[in-house]
């Protein structure tokens, strides 16, 4: 995990690139979750995402 500072009541756009080692790709698609947390207020939210393997790795 890593911290990304955001001003209160503001939005921040991020691009996150996800990689998976080729020897761990067992299906064309694999689900995972992003979790955002506010350490001060303990608020959090999760976003379900899908890793789509490159054609050569399928």
C-alpha distance matrix in Angstrom:
0.0 3.8 7.1 9.9 13.2 15.7 19.2 20.5 22.2 21.0 19.3 17.1 17.3 14.5 15.0 12.3 13.8 13.1 14.9 16.2 18.5 22.1 23.0 20.5 21.9 24.3 25.0 25.4 22.6 19.7 17.8 14.2 12.3 10.0 9.3 9.8 10.6 12.9 12.7 16.3 17.9 15.7 16.2 13.9 14.5 13.7 14.9 16.3 16.4 18.4 18.0 21.5 22.6 24.8 28.5 29.0 26.4 27.8
3.8 0.0 3.8 6.7 9.9 12.8 16.4 18.2 20.2 18.7 17.3 14.9 15.4 12.8 13.9 12.0 14.0 14.3 16.4 18.3 20.7 24.2 25.6 23.3 24.5 27.2 27.7 27.7 25.0 22.3 20.5 16.9 14.8 11.8 11.0 10.2 10.6 12.1 11.9 15.2 17.3 15.9 16.3 14.5 15.4 15.2 16.3 18.3 18.2 20.4 20.0 23.3 24.5 26.3 30.1 30.7 28.4 30.0
7.1 3.8 0.0 3.8 6.3 9.5 12.8 14.7 17.0 15.7 14.8 12.7 14.1 12.3 14.4 13.4 16.1 16.9 19.4 21.6 24.2 27.7 29.2 26.8 27.8 30.4 30.7 30.4 27.5 25.0 22.8 19.2 16.6 13.2 11.7 9.6 9.4 9.8 9.8 12.5 14.8 14.1 14.6 13.5 14.9 15.6 16.9 19.5 19.8 22.4 22.4 25.8 27.2 29.0 32.7 33.6 31.5 33.0
9.9 6.7 3.8 0.0 3.8 6.4 10.1 12.5 14.4 12.6 11.5 9.1 10.7 9.5 12.1 12.1 15.3 16.9 19.8 22.5 25.3 28.6 30.5 28.2 28.7 31.4 31.2 30.5 27.6 25.4 23.2 19.9 17.1 13.4 12.3 9.7 10.2 10.2 11.4 13.5 15.4 15.3 14.9 13.9 14.8 15.7 16.5 19.3 19.4 22.1 22.3 25.4 27.1 28.6 32.4 33.5 31.7 33.2
13.2 9.9 6.3 3.8 0.0 3.8 6.8 9.5 12.1 10.5 10.5 9.0 11.7 11.6 14.8 15.4 18.7 20.5 23.5 26.3 29.1 32.3 34.3 32.0 32.5 35.1 34.8 34.0 31.0 28.9 26.4 23.1 20.1 16.4 14.8 11.6 11.2 9.9 11.1 12.1 14.2 15.0 14.8 14.7 16.1 17.7 18.8 22.0 22.4 25.3 25.7 28.8 30.7 32.2 35.8 37.1 35.4 36.8
15.7 12.8 9.5 6.4 3.8 0.0 3.8 6.5 8.5 6.7 7.2 6.6 10.1 11.2 14.8 16.0 19.7 21.7 25.0 27.8 31.0 34.0 36.0 33.6 33.7 36.2 35.5 34.5 31.3 29.3 26.7 23.6 20.4 16.7 15.1 11.5 11.4 9.9 12.0 12.4 13.6 14.9 13.9 14.0 15.1 17.1 18.0 21.5 22.1 25.3 26.2 29.1 31.4 32.8 36.4 38.0 36.5 37.6
19.2 16.4 12.8 10.1 6.8 3.8 0.0 3.8 6.4 5.5 7.9 8.7 12.5 14.3 18.0 19.6 23.3 25.4 28.8 31.6 34.7 37.7 39.8 37.4 37.4 39.8 39.0 37.9 34.7 32.8 30.0 27.0 23.6 20.0 18.2 14.4 13.8 11.4 13.5 12.7 13.8 15.9 15.0 15.9 17.2 19.7 20.8 24.4 25.2 28.5 29.6 32.5 34.9 36.3 39.8 41.5 40.1 41.2
20.5 18.2 14.7 12.5 9.5 6.5 3.8 0.0 3.8 5.5 8.5 10.6 14.4 16.5 20.2 21.6 25.4 27.2 30.6 33.2 36.5 39.5 41.4 38.7 38.6 40.7 39.8 38.9 35.4 33.4 30.3 27.4 23.8 20.4 18.1 14.3 13.2 10.4 12.7 11.2 11.4 14.0 12.8 14.4 16.0 19.1 20.5 24.3 25.6 29.1 30.7 33.6 36.3 38.0 41.4 43.3 41.7 42.5
22.2 20.2 17.0 14.4 12.1 8.5 6.4 3.8 0.0 3.8 7.0 10.2 13.6 16.3 20.0 21.7 25.5 27.3 31.0 33.6 37.1 39.8 41.8 39.0 38.6 40.6 39.3 38.1 34.6 32.8 29.6 27.0 23.5 20.3 18.3 14.7 14.2 12.1 15.0 13.8 13.0 15.4 13.3 14.6 15.5 18.4 19.5 23.3 24.7 28.3 30.1 32.9 35.8 37.5 40.7 42.9 41.5 42.0
21.0 18.7 15.7 12.6 10.5 6.7 5.5 5.5 3.8 0.0 3.8 6.7 10.2 13.1 16.8 18.9 22.7 24.9 28.6 31.4 34.9 37.5 39.8 37.2 36.7 38.8 37.5 36.1 32.8 31.2 28.3 25.8 22.5 19.1 17.7 14.2 14.5 13.0 16.1 15.6 15.4 17.2 15.0 15.5 15.8 18.2 18.6 22.2 23.1 26.5 28.0 30.6 33.4 34.8 38.1 40.2 39.0 39.7
19.3 17.3 14.8 11.5 10.5 7.2 7.9 8.5 7.0 3.8 0.0 3.8 6.7 9.8 13.4 15.6 19.3 21.6 25.3 28.2 31.7 34.2 36.6 34.0 33.3 35.5 34.1 32.5 29.3 27.9 25.1 22.8 19.7 16.4 15.6 12.5 13.8 13.2 16.6 16.9 16.6 17.6 15.1 14.7 14.2 15.9 15.8 19.3 19.8 23.0 24.5 27.0 29.8 31.2 34.4 36.6 35.5 36.1
17.1 14.9 12.7 9.1 9.0 6.6 8.7 10.6 10.2 6.7 3.8 0.0 3.8 6.5 10.2 12.5 16.2 18.7 22.3 25.4 28.8 31.3 33.9 31.5 30.9 33.4 32.2 30.6 27.5 26.2 23.7 21.3 18.5 15.0 14.8 12.0 13.8 13.7 16.7 17.7 18.1 18.6 16.5 15.4 14.9 15.9 15.4 18.6 18.5 21.5 22.5 24.9 27.4 28.6 31.9 33.9 32.8 33.7
17.3 15.4 14.1 10.7 11.7 10.1 12.5 14.4 13.6 10.2 6.7 3.8 0.0 3.8 7.0 9.9 13.3 16.2 19.8 23.0 26.4 28.7 31.4 29.3 28.4 30.9 29.5 27.6 24.7 23.8 21.7 19.7 17.4 14.1 14.9 12.9 15.5 16.2 19.2 20.7 21.0 21.0 18.7 17.0 15.6 15.8 14.5 17.1 16.4 18.9 19.7 21.8 24.3 25.2 28.5 30.5 29.7 30.6
14.5 12.8 12.3 9.5 11.6 11.2 14.3 16.5 16.3 13.1 9.8 6.5 3.8 0.0 3.8 6.3 9.8 12.7 16.2 19.5 22.8 25.2 27.9 25.8 25.2 27.8 26.8 25.0 22.3 21.3 19.4 17.3 15.3 12.1 13.3 12.0 14.9 16.3 18.8 20.9 21.5 21.0 19.1 16.8 15.5 15.0 13.6 15.8 14.6 16.8 17.0 19.3 21.5 22.4 25.8 27.6 26.6 27.8
15.0 13.9 14.4 12.1 14.8 14.8 18.0 20.2 20.0 16.8 13.4 10.2 7.0 3.8 0.0 3.8 6.5 9.8 13.2 16.7 19.9 22.0 25.0 23.2 22.3 25.1 24.0 22.1 19.7 19.0 17.8 16.0 14.9 12.3 14.4 14.1 17.3 19.2 21.5 24.0 24.6 23.7 21.8 19.1 17.4 16.1 14.0 15.4 13.3 14.8 14.4 16.3 18.2 18.8 22.3 24.0 23.2 24.5
12.3 12.0 13.4 12.1 15.4 16.0 19.6 21.6 21.7 18.9 15.6 12.5 9.9 6.3 3.8 0.0 3.8 6.4 9.9 13.3 16.6 18.9 21.7 19.7 19.1 22.0 21.2 19.7 17.3 16.2 15.1 13.1 12.3 10.0 12.5 13.0 16.2 18.7 20.7 23.6 24.2 22.8 21.2 18.2 16.5 14.7 12.7 13.6 11.4 12.6 11.8 14.2 15.8 16.9 20.5 22.0 20.7 22.1
13.8 14.0 16.1 15.3 18.7 19.7 23.3 25.4 25.5 22.7 19.3 16.2 13.3 9.8 6.5 3.8 0.0 3.8 6.7 10.3 13.4 15.5 18.5 17.0 16.2 19.4 18.8 17.3 15.3 14.7 14.4 13.0 13.3 11.9 14.9 16.0 19.3 21.9 23.7 26.8 27.5 25.8 24.4 21.2 19.3 17.0 14.8 14.8 11.8 11.9 10.0 11.9 12.9 13.6 17.3 18.5 17.2 18.9
13.1 14.3 16.9 16.9 20.5 21.7 25.4 27.2 27.3 24.9 21.6 18.7 16.2 12.7 9.8 6.4 3.8 0.0 3.8 6.9 10.4 12.6 15.3 13.4 12.8 15.9 15.7 14.7 12.7 11.6 11.7 10.3 11.4 10.8 14.1 16.0 19.3 22.3 23.8 27.2 27.8 25.6 24.3 20.9 19.0 16.2 14.1 13.4 10.4 9.9 7.5 9.9 10.6 12.1 15.9 16.8 14.9 16.5
14.9 16.4 19.4 19.8 23.5 25.0 28.8 30.6 31.0 28.6 25.3 22.3 19.8 16.2 13.2 9.9 6.7 3.8 0.0 3.8 6.7 9.1 11.9 10.5 10.3 13.8 14.2 13.6 12.5 11.6 12.8 11.9 13.8 13.9 17.1 19.3 22.3 25.4 26.5 30.0 30.8 28.5 27.4 24.0 22.2 19.2 17.3 16.0 13.0 11.6 8.3 10.0 9.2 10.5 14.2 14.3 12.2 14.3
16.2 18.3 21.6 22.5 26.3 27.8 31.6 33.2 33.6 31.4 28.2 25.4 23.0 19.5 16.7 13.3 10.3 6.9 3.8 0.0 3.8 6.3 8.4 6.8 7.0 10.6 11.7 11.9 11.2 10.1 11.9 11.5 14.2 15.1 18.2 20.9 23.7 27.1 28.0 31.6 32.3 29.6 28.7 25.2 23.4 20.2 18.4 16.6 13.8 11.9 8.4 9.9 8.4 10.3 13.6 13.3 10.4 12.4
18.5 20.7 24.2 25.3 29.1 31.0 34.7 36.5 37.1 34.9 31.7 28.8 26.4 22.8 19.9 16.6 13.4 10.4 6.7 3.8 0.0 3.8 5.5 5.5 6.9 10.5 12.6 13.3 13.5 12.7 15.1 14.9 17.6 18.6 21.6 24.3 26.9 30.2 30.7 34.5 35.3 32.6 32.0 28.5 26.9 23.7 22.1 20.2 17.5 15.3 11.9 12.6 10.2 11.4 14.1 12.8 9.8 12.3
22.1 24.2 27.7 28.6 32.3 34.0 37.7 39.5 39.8 37.5 34.2 31.3 28.7 25.2 22.0 18.9 15.5 12.6 9.1 6.3 3.8 0.0 3.8 5.4 5.4 8.8 10.8 11.5 12.7 12.9 15.9 16.6 19.7 21.1 24.3 27.1 30.0 33.3 34.1 37.8 38.5 35.7 34.9 31.3 29.4 26.0 24.1 21.7 18.8 16.0 12.4 12.1 8.8 9.5 11.4 9.6 6.4 9.2
23.0 25.6 29.2 30.5 34.3 36.0 39.8 41.4 41.8 39.8 36.6 33.9 31.4 27.9 25.0 21.7 18.5 15.3 11.9 8.4 5.5 3.8 0.0 3.8 5.7 7.9 11.0 12.8 14.1 13.7 16.8 17.5 20.8 22.5 25.4 28.5 31.0 34.5 35.0 38.8 39.4 36.4 35.8 32.3 30.5 27.1 25.5 23.0 20.5 17.8 14.5 14.6 11.5 12.7 14.1 12.2 8.7 10.7
20.5 23.3 26.8 28.2 32.0 33.6 37.4 38.7 39.0 37.2 34.0 31.5 29.3 25.8 23.2 19.7 17.0 13.4 10.5 6.8 5.5 5.4 3.8 0.0 3.8 6.0 9.1 11.3 11.7 10.5 13.4 13.9 17.3 19.3 22.1 25.3 27.9 31.4 32.0 35.7 36.2 33.1 32.4 28.8 27.0 23.6 22.2 19.6 17.4 14.9 12.0 12.7 10.4 12.7 14.6 13.5 9.8 10.9
21.9 24.5 27.8 28.7 32.5 33.7 37.4 38.6 38.6 36.7 33.3 30.9 28.4 25.2 22.3 19.1 16.2 12.8 10.3 7.0 6.9 5.4 5.7 3.8 0.0 3.8 5.8 7.6 8.5 8.3 11.8 13.2 16.8 19.0 22.2 25.5 28.4 32.0 32.9 36.6 36.8 33.8 32.7 29.0 26.8 23.1 21.2 18.3 15.7 12.7 9.7 9.6 7.1 9.6 11.2 10.8 7.0 7.4
24.3 27.2 30.4 31.4 35.1 36.2 39.8 40.7 40.6 38.8 35.5 33.4 30.9 27.8 25.1 22.0 19.4 15.9 13.8 10.6 10.5 8.8 7.9 6.0 3.8 0.0 3.8 7.1 8.4 8.4 12.0 14.1 17.9 20.6 23.7 27.2 30.0 33.7 34.7 38.4 38.2 35.1 33.9 30.2 27.8 24.1 22.2 18.9 16.8 13.6 11.5 11.1 9.1 11.8 12.5 12.4 8.8 7.6
25.0 27.7 30.7 31.2 34.8 35.5 39.0 39.8 39.3 37.5 34.1 32.2 29.5 26.8 24.0 21.2 18.8 15.7 14.2 11.7 12.6 10.8 11.0 9.1 5.8 3.8 0.0 3.8 5.4 6.7 10.3 13.2 17.0 19.9 23.1 26.5 29.6 33.3 34.7 38.3 37.8 34.8 33.2 29.5 26.7 22.9 20.6 17.2 14.9 11.4 9.8 8.7 7.6 10.5 10.9 11.9 9.0 6.5
25.4 27.7 30.4 30.5 34.0 34.5 37.9 38.9 38.1 36.1 32.5 30.6 27.6 25.0 22.1 19.7 17.3 14.7 13.6 11.9 13.3 11.5 12.8 11.3 7.6 7.1 3.8 0.0 3.8 7.0 10.5 13.5 17.1 19.6 23.1 26.3 29.6 33.2 35.0 38.4 37.9 35.1 33.2 29.5 26.5 22.7 20.0 16.6 13.8 10.0 8.3 5.9 5.2 7.8 8.1 10.1 8.0 5.4
22.6 25.0 27.5 27.6 31.0 31.3 34.7 35.4 34.6 32.8 29.3 27.5 24.7 22.3 19.7 17.3 15.3 12.7 12.5 11.2 13.5 12.7 14.1 11.7 8.5 8.4 5.4 3.8 0.0 3.8 6.8 10.0 13.4 16.0 19.5 22.7 26.0 29.7 31.5 34.9 34.3 31.5 29.5 25.7 22.7 19.0 16.2 12.8 10.1 6.4 5.5 4.5 6.0 9.4 10.8 13.1 10.8 8.9
19.7 22.3 25.0 25.4 28.9 29.3 32.8 33.4 32.8 31.2 27.9 26.2 23.8 21.3 19.0 16.2 14.7 11.6 11.6 10.1 12.7 12.9 13.7 10.5 8.3 8.4 6.7 7.0 3.8 0.0 3.8 6.7 10.4 13.4 16.6 20.0 23.2 26.9 28.5 31.9 31.3 28.4 26.7 22.9 20.1 16.3 14.0 10.6 8.5 5.5 5.1 6.7 8.1 11.9 13.9 15.6 12.8 11.5
17.8 20.5 22.8 23.2 26.4 26.7 30.0 30.3 29.6 28.3 25.1 23.7 21.7 19.4 17.8 15.1 14.4 11.7 12.8 11.9 15.1 15.9 16.8 13.4 11.8 12.0 10.3 10.5 6.8 3.8 0.0 3.8 7.1 10.3 13.4 16.9 19.9 23.7 25.4 28.7 27.9 25.0 23.1 19.3 16.4 12.6 10.5 7.0 5.7 4.3 6.1 8.8 11.1 14.8 17.0 19.0 16.3 15.2
14.2 16.9 19.2 19.9 23.1 23.6 27.0 27.4 27.0 25.8 22.8 21.3 19.7 17.3 16.0 13.1 13.0 10.3 11.9 11.5 14.9 16.6 17.5 13.9 13.2 14.1 13.2 13.5 10.0 6.7 3.8 0.0 3.8 7.0 10.0 13.5 16.5 20.2 21.8 25.2 24.6 21.6 20.0 16.3 13.7 10.0 8.5 6.0 5.4 6.1 7.4 10.9 13.1 16.6 19.3 21.0 18.2 17.8
12.3 14.8 16.6 17.1 20.1 20.4 23.6 23.8 23.5 22.5 19.7 18.5 17.4 15.3 14.9 12.3 13.3 11.4 13.8 14.2 17.6 19.7 20.8 17.3 16.8 17.9 17.0 17.1 13.4 10.4 7.1 3.8 0.0 3.8 6.3 9.9 12.8 16.6 18.4 21.6 20.9 18.0 16.3 12.5 10.0 6.4 5.5 4.5 5.7 8.3 10.2 13.8 16.2 19.5 22.5 24.3 21.6 21.3
10.0 11.8 13.2 13.4 16.4 16.7 20.0 20.4 20.3 19.1 16.4 15.0 14.1 12.1 12.3 10.0 11.9 10.8 13.9 15.1 18.6 21.1 22.5 19.3 19.0 20.6 19.9 19.6 16.0 13.4 10.3 7.0 3.8 0.0 3.8 6.7 10.1 13.6 15.7 18.9 18.5 16.0 14.2 10.5 8.4 5.5 5.1 6.5 7.3 10.4 11.8 15.4 17.9 20.7 24.0 25.7 23.3 23.5
9.3 11.0 11.7 12.3 14.8 15.1 18.2 18.1 18.3 17.7 15.6 14.8 14.9 13.3 14.4 12.5 14.9 14.1 17.1 18.2 21.6 24.3 25.4 22.1 22.2 23.7 23.1 23.1 19.5 16.6 13.4 10.0 6.3 3.8 0.0 3.8 6.6 10.3 12.2 15.4 14.8 12.2 10.6 7.0 5.8 4.4 6.5 8.9 10.7 13.9 15.5 19.2 21.6 24.4 27.7 29.4 26.9 27.1
9.8 10.2 9.6 9.7 11.6 11.5 14.4 14.3 14.7 14.2 12.5 12.0 12.9 12.0 14.1 13.0 16.0 16.0 19.3 20.9 24.3 27.1 28.5 25.3 25.5 27.2 26.5 26.3 22.7 20.0 16.9 13.5 9.9 6.7 3.8 0.0 3.8 7.0 9.6 12.4 12.0 10.1 8.4 5.4 5.4 6.4 8.5 11.7 13.4 16.8 18.4 21.9 24.4 26.9 30.3 32.0 29.7 30.1
10.6 10.6 9.4 10.2 11.2 11.4 13.8 13.2 14.2 14.5 13.8 13.8 15.5 14.9 17.3 16.2 19.3 19.3 22.3 23.7 26.9 30.0 31.0 27.9 28.4 30.0 29.6 29.6 26.0 23.2 19.9 16.5 12.8 10.1 6.6 3.8 0.0 3.8 6.0 8.8 8.6 6.6 5.8 4.2 6.7 8.9 11.7 14.9 16.9 20.3 21.8 25.4 27.8 30.4 33.8 35.4 33.0 33.4
12.9 12.1 9.8 10.2 9.9 9.9 11.4 10.4 12.1 13.0 13.2 13.7 16.2 16.3 19.2 18.7 21.9 22.3 25.4 27.1 30.2 33.3 34.5 31.4 32.0 33.7 33.3 33.2 29.7 26.9 23.7 20.2 16.6 13.6 10.3 7.0 3.8 0.0 3.8 5.5 5.6 5.3 5.3 6.2 9.3 12.2 15.0 18.4 20.3 23.8 25.3 28.9 31.2 33.7 37.2 38.7 36.4 37.0
12.7 11.9 9.8 11.4 11.1 12.0 13.5 12.7 15.0 16.1 16.6 16.7 19.2 18.8 21.5 20.7 23.7 23.8 26.5 28.0 30.7 34.1 35.0 32.0 32.9 34.7 34.7 35.0 31.5 28.5 25.4 21.8 18.4 15.7 12.2 9.6 6.0 3.8 0.0 3.8 5.8 5.2 7.5 8.7 12.2 14.7 17.7 20.8 22.7 26.0 27.2 30.9 32.9 35.4 39.0 40.2 37.7 38.5
16.3 15.2 12.5 13.5 12.1 12.4 12.7 11.2 13.8 15.6 16.9 17.7 20.7 20.9 24.0 23.6 26.8 27.2 30.0 31.6 34.5 37.8 38.8 35.7 36.6 38.4 38.3 38.4 34.9 31.9 28.7 25.2 21.6 18.9 15.4 12.4 8.8 5.5 3.8 0.0 3.8 5.8 8.1 10.7 14.2 17.3 20.3 23.6 25.7 29.2 30.5 34.1 36.4 38.8 42.3 43.7 41.3 42.0
17.9 17.3 14.8 15.4 14.2 13.6 13.8 11.4 13.0 15.4 16.6 18.1 21.0 21.5 24.6 24.2 27.5 27.8 30.8 32.3 35.3 38.5 39.4 36.2 36.8 38.2 37.8 37.9 34.3 31.3 27.9 24.6 20.9 18.5 14.8 12.0 8.6 5.6 5.8 3.8 0.0 3.8 5.4 8.8 12.4 15.8 19.0 22.3 24.8 28.5 30.3 33.8 36.3 38.9 42.3 44.0 41.5 41.9
15.7 15.9 14.1 15.3 15.0 14.9 15.9 14.0 15.4 17.2 17.6 18.6 21.0 21.0 23.7 22.8 25.8 25.6 28.5 29.6 32.6 35.7 36.4 33.1 33.8 35.1 34.8 35.1 31.5 28.4 25.0 21.6 18.0 16.0 12.2 10.1 6.6 5.3 5.2 5.8 3.8 0.0 3.8 6.4 10.2 13.2 16.7 19.7 22.4 25.9 27.7 31.4 33.8 36.6 39.9 41.5 38.9 39.1
16.2 16.3 14.6 14.9 14.8 13.9 15.0 12.8 13.3 15.0 15.1 16.5 18.7 19.1 21.8 21.2 24.4 24.3 27.4 28.7 32.0 34.9 35.8 32.4 32.7 33.9 33.2 33.2 29.5 26.7 23.1 20.0 16.3 14.2 10.6 8.4 5.8 5.3 7.5 8.1 5.4 3.8 0.0 3.8 7.2 10.7 14.0 17.3 20.0 23.7 25.8 29.3 32.0 34.8 38.0 39.9 37.5 37.5
13.9 14.5 13.5 13.9 14.7 14.0 15.9 14.4 14.6 15.5 14.7 15.4 17.0 16.8 19.1 18.2 21.2 20.9 24.0 25.2 28.5 31.3 32.3 28.8 29.0 30.2 29.5 29.5 25.7 22.9 19.3 16.3 12.5 10.5 7.0 5.4 4.2 6.2 8.7 10.7 8.8 6.4 3.8 0.0 3.8 7.0 10.4 13.6 16.3 19.9 22.1 25.6 28.3 31.1 34.3 36.2 33.7 33.7
14.5 15.4 14.9 14.8 16.1 15.1 17.2 16.0 15.5 15.8 14.2 14.9 15.6 15.5 17.4 16.5 19.3 19.0 22.2 23.4 26.9 29.4 30.5 27.0 26.8 27.8 26.7 26.5 22.7 20.1 16.4 13.7 10.0 8.4 5.8 5.4 6.7 9.3 12.2 14.2 12.4 10.2 7.2 3.8 0.0 3.8 6.9 10.2 13.1 16.8 19.3 22.6 25.5 28.4 31.4 33.5 31.2 31.0
13.7 15.2 15.6 15.7 17.7 17.1 19.7 19.1 18.4 18.2 15.9 15.9 15.8 15.0 16.1 14.7 17.0 16.2 19.2 20.2 23.7 26.0 27.1 23.6 23.1 24.1 22.9 22.7 19.0 16.3 12.6 10.0 6.4 5.5 4.4 6.4 8.9 12.2 14.7 17.3 15.8 13.2 10.7 7.0 3.8 0.0 3.8 6.6 9.6 13.2 15.7 19.1 22.0 25.0 27.9 30.0 27.6 27.3
14.9 16.3 16.9 16.5 18.8 18.0 20.8 20.5 19.5 18.6 15.8 15.4 14.5 13.6 14.0 12.7 14.8 14.1 17.3 18.4 22.1 24.1 25.5 22.2 21.2 22.2 20.6 20.0 16.2 14.0 10.5 8.5 5.5 5.1 6.5 8.5 11.7 15.0 17.7 20.3 19.0 16.7 14.0 10.4 6.9 3.8 0.0 3.8 6.3 10.1 12.9 16.0 19.1 22.0 24.8 27.2 25.1 24.6
16.3 18.3 19.5 19.3 22.0 21.5 24.4 24.3 23.3 22.2 19.3 18.6 17.1 15.8 15.4 13.6 14.8 13.4 16.0 16.6 20.2 21.7 23.0 19.6 18.3 18.9 17.2 16.6 12.8 10.6 7.0 6.0 4.5 6.5 8.9 11.7 14.9 18.4 20.8 23.6 22.3 19.7 17.3 13.6 10.2 6.6 3.8 0.0 3.8 7.1 10.3 13.2 16.4 19.5 22.1 24.5 22.3 21.5
16.4 18.2 19.8 19.4 22.4 22.1 25.2 25.6 24.7 23.1 19.8 18.5 16.4 14.6 13.3 11.4 11.8 10.4 13.0 13.8 17.5 18.8 20.5 17.4 15.7 16.8 14.9 13.8 10.1 8.5 5.7 5.4 5.7 7.3 10.7 13.4 16.9 20.3 22.7 25.7 24.8 22.4 20.0 16.3 13.1 9.6 6.3 3.8 0.0 3.8 6.8 9.7 13.0 15.9 18.6 21.0 19.0 18.4
18.4 20.4 22.4 22.1 25.3 25.3 28.5 29.1 28.3 26.5 23.0 21.5 18.9 16.8 14.8 12.6 11.9 9.9 11.6 11.9 15.3 16.0 17.8 14.9 12.7 13.6 11.4 10.0 6.4 5.5 4.3 6.1 8.3 10.4 13.9 16.8 20.3 23.8 26.0 29.2 28.5 25.9 23.7 19.9 16.8 13.2 10.1 7.1 3.8 0.0 3.8 6.2 9.5 12.6 15.0 17.5 15.5 14.6
18.0 20.0 22.4 22.3 25.7 26.2 29.6 30.7 30.1 28.0 24.5 22.5 19.7 17.0 14.4 11.8 10.0 7.5 8.3 8.4 11.9 12.4 14.5 12.0 9.7 11.5 9.8 8.3 5.5 5.1 6.1 7.4 10.2 11.8 15.5 18.4 21.8 25.3 27.2 30.5 30.3 27.7 25.8 22.1 19.3 15.7 12.9 10.3 6.8 3.8 0.0 3.8 6.3 9.4 12.3 14.4 12.2 12.0
21.5 23.3 25.8 25.4 28.8 29.1 32.5 33.6 32.9 30.6 27.0 24.9 21.8 19.3 16.3 14.2 11.9 9.9 10.0 9.9 12.6 12.1 14.6 12.7 9.6 11.1 8.7 5.9 4.5 6.7 8.8 10.9 13.8 15.4 19.2 21.9 25.4 28.9 30.9 34.1 33.8 31.4 29.3 25.6 22.6 19.1 16.0 13.2 9.7 6.2 3.8 0.0 3.8 6.5 8.9 11.5 10.0 9.3
22.6 24.5 27.2 27.1 30.7 31.4 34.9 36.3 35.8 33.4 29.8 27.4 24.3 21.5 18.2 15.8 12.9 10.6 9.2 8.4 10.2 8.8 11.5 10.4 7.1 9.1 7.6 5.2 6.0 8.1 11.1 13.1 16.2 17.9 21.6 24.4 27.8 31.2 32.9 36.4 36.3 33.8 32.0 28.3 25.5 22.0 19.1 16.4 13.0 9.5 6.3 3.8 0.0 3.8 6.4 8.1 6.2 6.3
24.8 26.3 29.0 28.6 32.2 32.8 36.3 38.0 37.5 34.8 31.2 28.6 25.2 22.4 18.8 16.9 13.6 12.1 10.5 10.3 11.4 9.5 12.7 12.7 9.6 11.8 10.5 7.8 9.4 11.9 14.8 16.6 19.5 20.7 24.4 26.9 30.4 33.7 35.4 38.8 38.9 36.6 34.8 31.1 28.4 25.0 22.0 19.5 15.9 12.6 9.4 6.5 3.8 0.0 3.8 5.5 5.5 6.7
28.5 30.1 32.7 32.4 35.8 36.4 39.8 41.4 40.7 38.1 34.4 31.9 28.5 25.8 22.3 20.5 17.3 15.9 14.2 13.6 14.1 11.4 14.1 14.6 11.2 12.5 10.9 8.1 10.8 13.9 17.0 19.3 22.5 24.0 27.7 30.3 33.8 37.2 39.0 42.3 42.3 39.9 38.0 34.3 31.4 27.9 24.8 22.1 18.6 15.0 12.3 8.9 6.4 3.8 0.0 3.8 5.5 5.4
29.0 30.7 33.6 33.5 37.1 38.0 41.5 43.3 42.9 40.2 36.6 33.9 30.5 27.6 24.0 22.0 18.5 16.8 14.3 13.3 12.8 9.6 12.2 13.5 10.8 12.4 11.9 10.1 13.1 15.6 19.0 21.0 24.3 25.7 29.4 32.0 35.4 38.7 40.2 43.7 44.0 41.5 39.9 36.2 33.5 30.0 27.2 24.5 21.0 17.5 14.4 11.5 8.1 5.5 3.8 0.0 3.8 5.7
26.4 28.4 31.5 31.7 35.4 36.5 40.1 41.7 41.5 39.0 35.5 32.8 29.7 26.6 23.2 20.7 17.2 14.9 12.2 10.4 9.8 6.4 8.7 9.8 7.0 8.8 9.0 8.0 10.8 12.8 16.3 18.2 21.6 23.3 26.9 29.7 33.0 36.4 37.7 41.3 41.5 38.9 37.5 33.7 31.2 27.6 25.1 22.3 19.0 15.5 12.2 10.0 6.2 5.5 5.5 3.8 0.0 3.8
27.8 30.0 33.0 33.2 36.8 37.6 41.2 42.5 42.0 39.7 36.1 33.7 30.6 27.8 24.5 22.1 18.9 16.5 14.3 12.4 12.3 9.2 10.7 10.9 7.4 7.6 6.5 5.4 8.9 11.5 15.2 17.8 21.3 23.5 27.1 30.1 33.4 37.0 38.5 42.0 41.9 39.1 37.5 33.7 31.0 27.3 24.6 21.5 18.4 14.6 12.0 9.3 6.3 6.7 5.4 5.7 3.8 0.0
